[in-house]
Amino acid sequence: MEIAELKRRLREQTDKSESLEIDLEAERVKAATTVEAKQKAEEARDISTSALNVAQNNFSESQGIVDTLVSEAEWMRGRGVVLMANSILNASELDAAVAALIDASRAVGHRAGYLECAQHVVEALGQEFDVSHCSVTDQVDAALARAEGVYDQLSLHVTDLVAQALKHDDWCQRLKTILDPPKTVELSDEEERTGGDGDDGYE
């Protein structure tokens, strides 16, 4: 009887030990699963944080680009277009070409008017009128054609500079340098001697 009882108790202890081992393994698996889930959660959080930082940086860069474009558009609308037009209209090359064209046109008009008046005299008096005394020669038509050719083929230095500036990303700053350079103030000899502060040297 004692041996049978001992065997029974031994089986119970064995079964209990096996049950404890199963429970322990289950807890170990559960703990490992929890750790793995925590690691994945931390990785997901790190990825989300990194993505958020990238998005914020991209937004800041995009906002900076937008602000720059808005500022450049405002400058072009407020000053750039006017400065560009004035630079073209005041270009010395254009001024010279237009002046030559006007002079040639006036000469052609003067000779045409002279010849027309001479024709009226011929018709009124019935005799030829000597037109060789006209102060404008018959070469004025050729001179006008040359002046028109120069005007039609005119290339302005300022437009070349503007065209080159527009090819760059910092086109607006380049245009400002070309069209709206900072003004420099020239000091008189007296101002240079006194340091340019306008003080006449007296206390």
MDTraj code that builds the backbone (N, CA, C; nanometers):
import mdtraj as md
import numpy as np

residues = "MET GLU ILE ALA GLU LEU LYS ARG ARG LEU ARG GLU GLN THR ASP LYS SER GLU SER LEU GLU ILE ASP LEU GLU ALA GLU ARG VAL LYS ALA ALA THR THR VAL GLU ALA LYS GLN LYS ALA GLU GLU ALA ARG ASP ILE SER THR SER ALA LEU ASN VAL ALA GLN ASN ASN PHE SER GLU SER GLN GLY ILE VAL ASP THR LEU VAL SER GLU ALA GLU TRP MET ARG GLY ARG GLY VAL VAL LEU MET ALA ASN SER ILE LEU ASN ALA SER GLU LEU ASP ALA ALA VAL ALA ALA LEU ILE ASP ALA SER ARG ALA VAL GLY HIS ARG ALA GLY TYR LEU GLU CYS ALA GLN HIS VAL VAL GLU ALA LEU GLY GLN GLU PHE ASP VAL SER HIS CYS SER VAL THR ASP GLN VAL ASP ALA ALA LEU ALA ARG ALA GLU GLY VAL TYR ASP GLN LEU SER LEU HIS VAL THR ASP LEU VAL ALA GLN ALA LEU LYS HIS ASP ASP TRP CYS GLN ARG LEU LYS THR ILE LEU ASP PRO PRO LYS THR VAL GLU LEU SER ASP GLU GLU GLU ARG THR GLY GLY ASP GLY ASP ASP GLY TYR GLU".split()
xyz = np.array([
    [0.0828, -0.1207, 0.0000],
    [0.0000, 0.0000, 0.0000],
    [0.0861, 0.1255, 0.0000],
    [0.1912, 0.1265, 0.0764],
    [0.2761, 0.2447, 0.0836],
    [0.3446, 0.2701, -0.0495],
    [0.3856, 0.1598, -0.1149],
    [0.4521, 0.1762, -0.2451],
    [0.3544, 0.2333, -0.3469],
    [0.2324, 0.1838, -0.3459],
    [0.1309, 0.2330, -0.4392],
    [0.1023, 0.3808, -0.4141],
    [0.0980, 0.4167, -0.2848],
    [0.0723, 0.5567, -0.2502],
    [0.1868, 0.6459, -0.2967],
    [0.3079, 0.5953, -0.2785],
    [0.4240, 0.6720, -0.3223],
    [0.4229, 0.6913, -0.4737],
    [0.3867, 0.5855, -0.5463],
    [0.3798, 0.5962, -0.6922],
    [0.2750, 0.6981, -0.7342],
    [0.1608, 0.6964, -0.6623],
    [0.0535, 0.7909, -0.6958],
    [0.1007, 0.9341, -0.6741],
    [0.1645, 0.9561, -0.5600],
    [0.2134, 1.0908, -0.5302],
    [0.3211, 1.1337, -0.6297],
    [0.4043, 1.0357, -0.6688],
    [0.5090, 1.0677, -0.7657],
    [0.4482, 1.1103, -0.8989],
    [0.3417, 1.0372, -0.9397],
    [0.2749, 1.0744, -1.0648],
    [0.2123, 1.2128, -1.0542],
    [0.1529, 1.2414, -0.9387],
    [0.0919, 1.3731, -0.9185],
    [0.1967, 1.4838, -0.9273],
    [0.3117, 1.4572, -0.8619],
    [0.4179, 1.5576, -0.8664],
    [0.4706, 1.5752, -1.0091],
    [0.4797, 1.4604, -1.0786],
    [0.5274, 1.4674, -1.2177],
    [0.4298, 1.5464, -1.3029],
    [0.3001, 1.5127, -1.2864],
    [0.1979, 1.5865, -1.3633],
    [0.1993, 1.7352, -1.3285],
    [0.2174, 1.7631, -1.1991],
    [0.2190, 1.9019, -1.1550],
    [0.3400, 1.9759, -1.2123],
    [0.4542, 1.9055, -1.2141],
    [0.5756, 1.9664, -1.2689],
    [0.5587, 1.9949, -1.4182],
    [0.5004, 1.8970, -1.4882],
    [0.4777, 1.9171, -1.6314],
    [0.3826, 2.0338, -1.6555],
    [0.2801, 2.0430, -1.5702],
    [0.1847, 2.1530, -1.5835],
    [0.2529, 2.2876, -1.5587],
    [0.3410, 2.2880, -1.4564],
    [0.4136, 2.4118, -1.4266],
    [0.5068, 2.4498, -1.5414],
    [0.5709, 2.3479, -1.6004],
    [0.6594, 2.3752, -1.7135],
    [0.5807, 2.4323, -1.8311],
    [0.4617, 2.3754, -1.8530],
    [0.3769, 2.4264, -1.9618],
    [0.3367, 2.5709, -1.9344],
    [0.2957, 2.5956, -1.8080],
    [0.2571, 2.7329, -1.7721],
    [0.3753, 2.8286, -1.7851],
    [0.4936, 2.7802, -1.7413],
    [0.6131, 2.8637, -1.7490],
    [0.6489, 2.8955, -1.8940],
    [0.6383, 2.7957, -1.9799],
    [0.6666, 2.8172, -2.1221],
    [0.5664, 2.9142, -2.1829],
    [0.4408, 2.9004, -2.1409],
    [0.3379, 2.9914, -2.1909],
    [0.3679, 3.1349, -2.1485],
    [0.4101, 3.1500, -2.0214],
    [0.4443, 3.2832, -1.9733],
    [0.5664, 3.3380, -2.0468],
    [0.6631, 3.2464, -2.0745],
    [0.7831, 3.2883, -2.1461],
    [0.7477, 3.3359, -2.2876],
    [0.6605, 3.2604, -2.3539],
    [0.6156, 3.2992, -2.4887],
    [0.5393, 3.4304, -2.4835],
    [0.4549, 3.4429, -2.3806],
    [0.3767, 3.5660, -2.3649],
    [0.4685, 3.6856, -2.3438],
    [0.5713, 3.6642, -2.2587],
    [0.6656, 3.7732, -2.2321],
    [0.7421, 3.8109, -2.3591],
    [0.7851, 3.7073, -2.4335],
    [0.8581, 3.7338, -2.5582],
    [0.7694, 3.8078, -2.6574],
    [0.6429, 3.7667, -2.6637],
    [0.5487, 3.8337, -2.7539],
    [0.5291, 3.9792, -2.7136],
    [0.5216, 4.0010, -2.5821],
    [0.5049, 4.1378, -2.5320],
    [0.6256, 4.2240, -2.5663],
    [0.7453, 4.1670, -2.5469],
    [0.8682, 4.2407, -2.5791],
    [0.8745, 4.2714, -2.7278],
    [0.8401, 4.1709, -2.8088],
    [0.8423, 4.1911, -2.9542],
    [0.7415, 4.2977, -2.9961],
    [0.6232, 4.2920, -2.9356],
    [0.5209, 4.3917, -2.9676],
    [0.5665, 4.5313, -2.9260],
    [0.6339, 4.5379, -2.8098],
    [0.6841, 4.6669, -2.7626],
    [0.7909, 4.7209, -2.8570],
    [0.8809, 4.6299, -2.9023],
    [0.9849, 4.6719, -2.9956],
    [0.9250, 4.7221, -3.1265],
    [0.8243, 4.6481, -3.1754],
    [0.7593, 4.6907, -3.2994],
    [0.6895, 4.8253, -3.2813],
    [0.6286, 4.8435, -3.1647],
    [0.5615, 4.9710, -3.1377],
    [0.6629, 5.0851, -3.1343],
    [0.7793, 5.0579, -3.0709],
    [0.8835, 5.1604, -3.0651],
    [0.9388, 5.1902, -3.2043],
    [0.9569, 5.0840, -3.2847],
    [1.0046, 5.1039, -3.4213],
    [0.9037, 5.1854, -3.5023],
    [0.7761, 5.1514, -3.4856],
    [0.6716, 5.2258, -3.5569],
    [0.6695, 5.3716, -3.5124],
    [0.6893, 5.3931, -3.3811],
    [0.6924, 5.5303, -3.3306],
    [0.8115, 5.6063, -3.3879],
    [0.9282, 5.5385, -3.3923],
    [1.0476, 5.6034, -3.4482],
    [1.0273, 5.6378, -3.5956],
    [0.9662, 5.5433, -3.6686],
    [0.9398, 5.5683, -3.8107],
    [0.8433, 5.6849, -3.8273],
    [0.7395, 5.6866, -3.7436],
    [0.6418, 5.7957, -3.7512],
    [0.7067, 5.9293, -3.7174],
    [0.7928, 5.9283, -3.6147],
    [0.8618, 6.0522, -3.5761],
    [0.9528, 6.1006, -3.6877],
    [1.0257, 6.0055, -3.7477],
    [1.1146, 6.0411, -3.8585],
    [1.0354, 6.0957, -3.9764],
    [0.9245, 6.0286, -4.0081],
    [0.8407, 6.0749, -4.1194],
    [0.7833, 6.2131, -4.0904],
    [0.7454, 6.2357, -3.9645],
    [0.6916, 6.3666, -3.9268],
    [0.7981, 6.4747, -3.9406],
    [0.9209, 6.4429, -3.8976],
    [1.0298, 6.5401, -3.9103],
    [1.0580, 6.5728, -4.0561],
    [1.0581, 6.4684, -4.1398],
    [1.0803, 6.4901, -4.2831],
    [0.9691, 6.5769, -4.3415],
    [0.8454, 6.5457, -4.3026],
    [0.7319, 6.6232, -4.3532],
    [0.7408, 6.7692, -4.3088],
    [0.7805, 6.7900, -4.1823],
    [0.7941, 6.9268, -4.1319],
    [0.9052, 7.0016, -4.2056],
    [1.0177, 6.9323, -4.2285],
    [1.1275, 6.9952, -4.3023],
    [1.0858, 7.0285, -4.4448],
    [1.0158, 6.9337, -4.5081],
    [0.9688, 6.9583, -4.6449],
    [0.8709, 7.0752, -4.6488],
    [0.7847, 7.0813, -4.5474],
    [0.6892, 7.1921, -4.5421],
    [0.7615, 7.3249, -4.5246],
    [0.8633, 7.3251, -4.4362],
    [0.9392, 7.4488, -4.4140],
    [1.0092, 7.4930, -4.5418],
    [1.0690, 7.3958, -4.6120],
    [1.1358, 7.4287, -4.7376],
    [1.0353, 7.4797, -4.8408],
    [0.9215, 7.4111, -4.8495],
    [0.8182, 7.4528, -4.9450],
    [0.7655, 7.5916, -4.9106],
    [0.7458, 7.6168, -4.7811],
    [0.6972, 7.7474, -4.7390],
    [0.7988, 7.8553, -4.7723],
    [0.9277, 7.8218, -4.7538],
    [1.0324, 7.9175, -4.7891],
    [1.0323, 7.9486, -4.9377],
    [1.0125, 7.8444, -5.0194],
    [1.0076, 7.8646, -5.1642],
    [0.8874, 7.9508, -5.2017],
    [0.7722, 7.9208, -5.1403],
    [0.6512, 7.9991, -5.1686],
    [0.6705, 8.1449, -5.1283],
    [0.7280, 8.1666, -5.0093],
    [0.7515, 8.3037, -4.9633],
    [0.8444, 8.3781, -5.0592],
    [0.9475, 8.3069, -5.1066],
    [1.0406, 8.3690, -5.2013],
    [0.9697, 8.4050, -5.3312],
    [0.8879, 8.3125, -5.3821],
    [0.8154, 8.3381, -5.5069],
    [0.7192, 8.4557, -5.4916],
    [0.6518, 8.4622, -5.3773],
    [0.5590, 8.5729, -5.3526],
    [0.6350, 8.7050, -5.3477],
    [0.7486, 8.7050, -5.2775],
    [0.8294, 8.8267, -5.2674],
    [0.8808, 8.8697, -5.4042],
    [0.9265, 8.7728, -5.4834],
    [0.9778, 8.8049, -5.6168],
    [0.8663, 8.8578, -5.7067],
    [0.7478, 8.7960, -5.6967],
    [0.6347, 8.8415, -5.7781],
    [0.5942, 8.9840, -5.7399],
    [0.5955, 9.0131, -5.6099],
    [0.5609, 9.1480, -5.5645],
    [0.6629, 9.2496, -5.6149],
    [0.7909, 9.2126, -5.6120],
    [0.8943, 9.3049, -5.6616],
    [0.8785, 9.3283, -5.8115],
    [0.8526, 9.2205, -5.8863],
    [0.8346, 9.2355, -6.0307],
    [0.7147, 9.3242, -6.0610],
    [0.6050, 9.3030, -5.9874],
    [0.4839, 9.3809, -6.0115],
    [0.5014, 9.5259, -5.9672],
    [0.5701, 9.5457, -5.8545],
    [0.5822, 9.6803, -5.8005],
    [0.6935, 9.7633, -5.8621],
    [0.8077, 9.6977, -5.8969],
    [0.9221, 9.7739, -5.9470],
    [0.9860, 9.7130, -6.0713],
    [0.9924, 9.5802, -6.0751],
    [1.0684, 9.5138, -6.1799],
    [1.0260, 9.5501, -6.3208],
    [0.8950, 9.5447, -6.3476],
    [0.8456, 9.5719, -6.4828],
    [0.8763, 9.7158, -6.5236],
    [0.8532, 9.8092, -6.4309],
    [0.8795, 9.9505, -6.4605],
    [1.0283, 9.9739, -6.4840],
    [1.1113, 9.9160, -6.3983],
    [1.2561, 9.9321, -6.4140],
    [1.3048, 9.8725, -6.5452],
    [1.2483, 9.7572, -6.5821],
    [1.2883, 9.6937, -6.7068],
    [1.2493, 9.7801, -6.8268],
    [1.1265, 9.8323, -6.8234],
    [1.0808, 9.9180, -6.9331],
    [1.1660, 10.0442, -6.9432],
    [1.1951, 10.1061, -6.8290],
    [1.2772, 10.2275, -6.8297],
    [1.4186, 10.1990, -6.8789],
    [1.4730, 10.0841, -6.8389],
    [1.6083, 10.0490, -6.8819],
    [1.6151, 10.0308, -7.0330],
    [1.5090, 9.9734, -7.0896],
    [1.5053, 9.9548, -7.2349],
    [1.4863, 10.0885, -7.3056],
    [1.3907, 10.1675, -7.2573],
    [1.3614, 10.2950, -7.3226],
    [1.4766, 10.3945, -7.3101],
    [1.5534, 10.3840, -7.2010],
    [1.6637, 10.4773, -7.1792],
    [1.7980, 10.4233, -7.2270],
    [1.7965, 10.3083, -7.2931],
    [1.9222, 10.2507, -7.3414],
    [1.9859, 10.3429, -7.4447],
    [2.1150, 10.3658, -7.4313],
    [2.1852, 10.4573, -7.5221],
    [2.1822, 10.4053, -7.6655],
    [2.1879, 10.2713, -7.6830],
    [2.1835, 10.2159, -7.8183],
    [2.0506, 10.2469, -7.8858],
    [1.9412, 10.2321, -7.8093],
    [1.8091, 10.2613, -7.8644],
    [1.7953, 10.4101, -7.8936],
    [1.8457, 10.4927, -7.8041],
    [1.8377, 10.6376, -7.8234],
    [1.9096, 10.6793, -7.9513],
    [2.0279, 10.6226, -7.9738],
    [2.1049, 10.6574, -8.0938],
    [2.0345, 10.6087, -8.2203],
    [1.9800, 10.4868, -8.2154],
    [1.9127, 10.4317, -8.3329],
    [1.7871, 10.5112, -8.3673],
    [1.7093, 10.5482, -8.2653],
    [1.5869, 10.6256, -8.2886],
    [1.6217, 10.7651, -8.3406],
    [1.7261, 10.8260, -8.2834],
    [1.7668, 10.9592, -8.3293],
    [1.8079, 10.9551, -8.4760],
    [1.8848, 10.8525, -8.5150],
    [1.9264, 10.8399, -8.6547],
    [1.8061, 10.8166, -8.7452],
    [1.7106, 10.7375, -8.6977],
    [1.5903, 10.7094, -8.7758],
    [1.5065, 10.8360, -8.7937],
    [1.4950, 10.9150, -8.6882],
    [1.4186, 11.0399, -8.6964],
    [1.4855, 11.1377, -8.7922],
    [1.6175, 11.1509, -8.7802],
    [1.6899, 11.2433, -8.8687],
    [1.6748, 11.2018, -9.0147],
    [1.6884, 11.0717, -9.0414],
    [1.6760, 11.0240, -9.1790],
    [1.5338, 11.0439, -9.2311],
    [1.4346, 11.0190, -9.1449],
    [1.2949, 11.0373, -9.1858],
    [1.2659, 11.1842, -9.2156],
    [1.3182, 11.2725, -9.1324],
    [1.2982, 11.4157, -9.1558],
    [1.3628, 11.4591, -9.2869],
    [1.4820, 11.4053, -9.3134],
    [1.5508, 11.4414, -9.4378],
    [1.4715, 11.3952, -9.5592],
    [1.4195, 11.2726, -9.5522],
    [1.3379, 11.2209, -9.6629],
    [1.2125, 11.3054, -9.6791],
    [1.1486, 11.3388, -9.5673],
    [1.0283, 11.4221, -9.5743],
    [1.0584, 11.5612, -9.6280],
    [1.1728, 11.6161, -9.5866],
    [1.2118, 11.7488, -9.6349],
    [1.2316, 11.7476, -9.7864],
    [1.3040, 11.6475, -9.8362],
    [1.3285, 11.6418, -9.9811],
    [1.1989, 11.6164, -10.0571],
    [1.1138, 11.5281, -10.0026],
    [0.9868, 11.5006, -10.0700],
    [0.9020, 11.6273, -10.0778],
    [0.8991, 11.7040, -9.9690],
    [0.8230, 11.8287, -9.9701],
    [0.8811, 11.9297, -10.0674],
    [1.0140, 11.9366, -10.0713],
    [1.0811, 12.0289, -10.1644],
    [1.0471, 11.9934, -10.3087],
    [1.0558, 11.8649, -10.3415],
    [1.0266, 11.8209, -10.4777],
    [0.8798, 11.8432, -10.5134],
    [0.7914, 11.8257, -10.4160],
    [0.6495, 11.8488, -10.4424],
    [0.6234, 11.9964, -10.4713],
    [0.6861, 12.0831, -10.3933],
    [0.6714, 12.2270, -10.4183],
    [0.7284, 12.2643, -10.5554],
    [0.8423, 12.2042, -10.5901],
    [0.9029, 12.2319, -10.7203],
    [0.8100, 12.1888, -10.8330],
    [0.7424, 12.0768, -10.8137],
    [0.6489, 12.0291, -10.9157],
    [0.5321, 12.1256, -10.9321],
    [0.4857, 12.1805, -10.8188],
    [0.3780, 12.2799, -10.8274],
    [0.4235, 12.4033, -10.9054],
    [0.5477, 12.4434, -10.8833],
    [0.6020, 12.5591, -10.9557],
    [0.6082, 12.5297, -11.1050],
    [0.6532, 12.4097, -11.1378],
    [0.6611, 12.3705, -11.2792],
    [0.5233, 12.3746, -11.3424],
    [0.4251, 12.3216, -11.2707],
    [0.2895, 12.3196, -11.3247],
    [0.2325, 12.4607, -11.3370],
    [0.2681, 12.5479, -11.2420],
    [0.2134, 12.6835, -11.2443],
    [0.2808, 12.7714, -11.3493],
    [0.4132, 12.7583, -11.3620],
    [0.4873, 12.8460, -11.4530],
    [0.5137, 12.7830, -11.5888],
    [0.4981, 12.6532, -11.5964],
    [0.5188, 12.5861, -11.7235],
    [0.6637, 12.5747, -11.7633],
    [0.7524, 12.5773, -11.6679],
    [0.8939, 12.5619, -11.6993],
    [0.9622, 12.4791, -11.5903],
    [1.0735, 12.4179, -11.6284],
    [1.1451, 12.3325, -11.5352],
    [1.2014, 12.4132, -11.4185],
    [1.2067, 12.3476, -11.3026],
    [1.2601, 12.4123, -11.1825],
    [1.3842, 12.3359, -11.1385],
    [1.4909, 12.4079, -11.1155],
    [1.6172, 12.3456, -11.0771],
    [1.6096, 12.2998, -10.9312],
    [1.6069, 12.1671, -10.9126],
    [1.5958, 12.1120, -10.7768],
    [1.7323, 12.0788, -10.7176],
    [1.8381, 12.1123, -10.7906],
    [1.9718, 12.0806, -10.7394],
    [2.0095, 12.1668, -10.6198],
    [1.9314, 12.2735, -10.5981],
    [1.9611, 12.3613, -10.4846],
    [1.9054, 12.3074, -10.3523],
    [1.8322, 12.1981, -10.3599],
    [1.7770, 12.1398, -10.2358],
    [1.8911, 12.1000, -10.1433],
    [1.8776, 12.1381, -10.0167],
    [1.9849, 12.1100, -9.9201],
    [1.9974, 11.9614, -9.8874],
    [1.8970, 11.8840, -9.9268],
    [1.8984, 11.7401, -9.9004],
    [1.9205, 11.6674, -10.0319],
    [2.0200, 11.5801, -10.0348],
    [2.0529, 11.5099, -10.1585],
    [1.9596, 11.3914, -10.1797],
    [1.9749, 11.3293, -10.2965],
    [1.8908, 11.2145, -10.3280],
    [1.9394, 11.0860, -10.2607],
    [2.0381, 11.0979, -10.1716],
    [2.0881, 10.9815, -10.0987],
    [2.0109, 10.9560, -9.9684],
    [1.9129, 11.0426, -9.9421],
    [1.8437, 11.0307, -9.8133],
    [1.7617, 10.9026, -9.8032],
    [1.7080, 10.8555, -9.9164],
    [1.6301, 10.7315, -9.9118],
    [1.7177, 10.6137, -9.8695],
    [1.8385, 10.6097, -9.9224],
    [1.9312, 10.5029, -9.8844],
    [1.9706, 10.5161, -9.7376],
    [1.9889, 10.6405, -9.6922],
    [2.0238, 10.6627, -9.5512],
    [1.9103, 10.6183, -9.4595],
    [1.7861, 10.6465, -9.5021],
    [1.6711, 10.6035, -9.4228],
    [1.6627, 10.4514, -9.4182],
    [1.6880, 10.3859, -9.5304],
    [1.6842, 10.2395, -9.5341],
    [1.7894, 10.1807, -9.4400],
    [1.9076, 10.2429, -9.4391],
    [2.0121, 10.1941, -9.3486],
    [1.9717, 10.2139, -9.2026],
    [1.9138, 10.3293, -9.1721],
    [1.8703, 10.3571, -9.0347],
    [1.7615, 10.2596, -8.9908],
    [1.6701, 10.2283, -9.0830],
    [1.5648, 10.1316, -9.0510],
    [1.6235, 9.9925, -9.0277],
    [1.7241, 9.9565, -9.1090],
    [1.7886, 9.8265, -9.0905],
    [1.8580, 9.8154, -8.9558],
    [1.9271, 9.9231, -8.9170],
    [1.9942, 9.9244, -8.7865],
    [1.8920, 9.9115, -8.6742],
    [1.7804, 9.9836, -8.6866],
    [1.6769, 9.9794, -8.5831],
    [1.6144, 9.8399, -8.5741],
    [1.5863, 9.7800, -8.6907],
    [1.5230, 9.6477, -8.6908],
    [1.6147, 9.5404, -8.6318],
    [1.7444, 9.5553, -8.6509],
    [1.8397, 9.4553, -8.6022],
    [1.9018, 9.4948, -8.4685],
    [1.8443, 9.5949, -8.4044],
    [1.9036, 9.6484, -8.2820],
    [1.9027, 9.5443, -8.1699],
    [2.0148, 9.5314, -8.1030],
    [2.0278, 9.4426, -7.9869],
    [2.0747, 9.5265, -7.8687],
    [1.9944, 9.5273, -7.7630],
    [2.0259, 9.6091, -7.6461],
    [2.1038, 9.5277, -7.5435],
    [2.2053, 9.5895, -7.4886],
    [2.2878, 9.5218, -7.3884],
    [2.2045, 9.4840, -7.2659],
    [2.1137, 9.5716, -7.2248],
    [2.0348, 9.5446, -7.1047],
    [1.9411, 9.4259, -7.1256],
    [1.8857, 9.4112, -7.2467],
    [1.7977, 9.2967, -7.2713],
    [1.8772, 9.1664, -7.2726],
    [2.0009, 9.1724, -7.3201],
    [2.0866, 9.0530, -7.3155],
    [2.1143, 9.0136, -7.1705],
    [2.1407, 9.1134, -7.0856],
    [2.1662, 9.0854, -6.9442],
    [2.0423, 9.0266, -6.8768],
    [1.9255, 9.0811, -6.9087],
    [1.8004, 9.0311, -6.8508],
    [1.7746, 8.8875, -6.8957],
    [1.7960, 8.8605, -7.0238],
    [1.7739, 8.7254, -7.0763],
    [1.8658, 8.6247, -7.0081],
    [1.9903, 8.6630, -6.9844],
    [2.0835, 8.5735, -6.9161],
    [2.0433, 8.5537, -6.7702],
    [1.9965, 8.6606, -6.7051],
    [1.9570, 8.6512, -6.5641],
    [1.8388, 8.5566, -6.5460],
    [1.7468, 8.5572, -6.6407],
    [1.6262, 8.4748, -6.6290],
    [1.6550, 8.3256, -6.6423],
    [1.7753, 8.2896, -6.6829],
    [1.8111, 8.1484, -6.6963],
    [1.8540, 8.0867, -6.5635],
    [1.8700, 8.1679, -6.4602],
    [1.9215, 8.1196, -6.3324],
    [1.8107, 8.1135, -6.2271],
    [1.8331, 8.0287, -6.1259],
    [1.7348, 8.0152, -6.0183],
    [1.7209, 8.1446, -5.9384],
    [1.8310, 8.2175, -5.9229],
    [1.8268, 8.3440, -5.8485],
    [1.8054, 8.4618, -5.9430],
    [1.7170, 8.4419, -6.0408],
    [1.6944, 8.5424, -6.1452],
    [1.6514, 8.6767, -6.0875],
    [1.5705, 8.6727, -5.9818],
    [1.5182, 8.7983, -5.9272],
    [1.6313, 8.8823, -5.8686],
    [1.7200, 8.8193, -5.7922],
    [1.8323, 8.8919, -5.7338],
    [1.9231, 8.9462, -5.8432],
    [1.9419, 8.8691, -5.9488],
    [2.0244, 8.9151, -6.0605],
    [1.9595, 9.0350, -6.1301],
    [1.8266, 9.0294, -6.1466],
    [1.7574, 9.1427, -6.2087],
    [1.7691, 9.2679, -6.1221],
    [1.7595, 9.2491, -5.9904],
    [1.7737, 9.3643, -5.9007],
    [1.9121, 9.4263, -5.9151],
    [2.0137, 9.3423, -5.9276],
    [2.1498, 9.3929, -5.9438],
    [2.1639, 9.4706, -6.0740],
    [2.0959, 9.4212, -6.1794],
    [2.1053, 9.4861, -6.3103],
    [2.0197, 9.6123, -6.3169],
    [1.8943, 9.6005, -6.2733],
    [1.7969, 9.7075, -6.2936],
    [1.7851, 9.8034, -6.1758],
    [1.8149, 9.7552, -6.0562],
    [1.7928, 9.8374, -5.9370],
    [1.9116, 9.8264, -5.8418],
    [2.0323, 9.8616, -5.8894],
    [2.1506, 9.8486, -5.8029],
    [2.1433, 9.9473, -5.6875],
    [2.2072, 9.9145, -5.5759],
    [2.2063, 10.0078, -5.4617],
    [2.2728, 10.1392, -5.4989],
    [2.2134, 10.2461, -5.4522],
    [2.2662, 10.3789, -5.4840],
    [2.3854, 10.4102, -5.3938],
    [2.4877, 10.4663, -5.4537],
    [2.6051, 10.5084, -5.3779],
    [2.6055, 10.6600, -5.3679],
    [2.6452, 10.7093, -5.2531],
    [2.6486, 10.8537, -5.2286],
    [2.7933, 10.9000, -5.2347],
    [2.8205, 10.9937, -5.3242],
    [2.9552, 11.0475, -5.3353],
    [2.9720, 11.1630, -5.2364],
    [3.0776, 11.1547, -5.1590],
    [3.1045, 11.2585, -5.0600],
    [3.1892, 11.3685, -5.1219],
    [3.1620, 11.4888, -5.0783],
    [3.2446, 11.6004, -5.1222],
    [3.3798, 11.5938, -5.0521],
    [3.4754, 11.6729, -5.1003],
    [3.6084, 11.6743, -5.0381],
    [3.5989, 11.7138, -4.8916],
    [3.5111, 11.8102, -4.8611],
    [3.4969, 11.8562, -4.7235],
    [3.4393, 11.7456, -4.6359],
    [3.3384, 11.6717, -4.6892],
    [3.2776, 11.5633, -4.6123],
    [3.3768, 11.4504, -4.5890],
    [3.4615, 11.4230, -4.6898],
    [3.5621, 11.3192, -4.6718],
    [3.6617, 11.3568, -4.5630],
    [3.6982, 11.4869, -4.5564],
    [3.7942, 11.5305, -4.4547],
    [3.7354, 11.5223, -4.3149],
    [3.6016, 11.5428, -4.3049],
    [3.5373, 11.5411, -4.1729],
    [3.4753, 11.4060, -4.1406],
    [3.5025, 11.3069, -4.2233],
    [3.4508, 11.1733, -4.1948],
    [3.3157, 11.1460, -4.2537],
    [3.2604, 11.2392, -4.3328],
    [3.1344, 11.2164, -4.4016],
    [3.0128, 11.2236, -4.3132],
    [3.0265, 11.2818, -4.1891],
    [2.9112, 11.2869, -4.0993],
    [2.8389, 11.4195, -4.1052],
    [2.8838, 11.5074, -4.1966],
    [2.8151, 11.6356, -4.2107],
    [2.8566, 11.7375, -4.1080],
    [2.9454, 11.7011, -4.0136],
    [2.9899, 11.7943, -3.9104],
    [3.0939, 11.8882, -3.9694],
    [3.0842, 12.0172, -3.9394],
    [3.1776, 12.1140, -3.9966],
    [3.3043, 12.1281, -3.9142],
    [3.3180, 12.0449, -3.8116],
    [3.4412, 12.0456, -3.7335],
    [3.4341, 12.1307, -3.6093],
    [3.3222, 12.2009, -3.5875],
    [3.3082, 12.2866, -3.4692],
    [3.2245, 12.2151, -3.3646],
    [3.2561, 12.2402, -3.2400],
    [3.1793, 12.1826, -3.1299],
    [3.0447, 12.2517, -3.1180],
])
top = md.Topology()
chain = top.add_chain()
for i, resn in enumerate(residues, 1):
    res = top.add_residue(resn, chain, resSeq=i)
    for name in ("N", "CA", "C"):
        top.add_atom(name, md.element.get_by_symbol(name[0]), res)
traj = md.Trajectory(xyz[None], top)
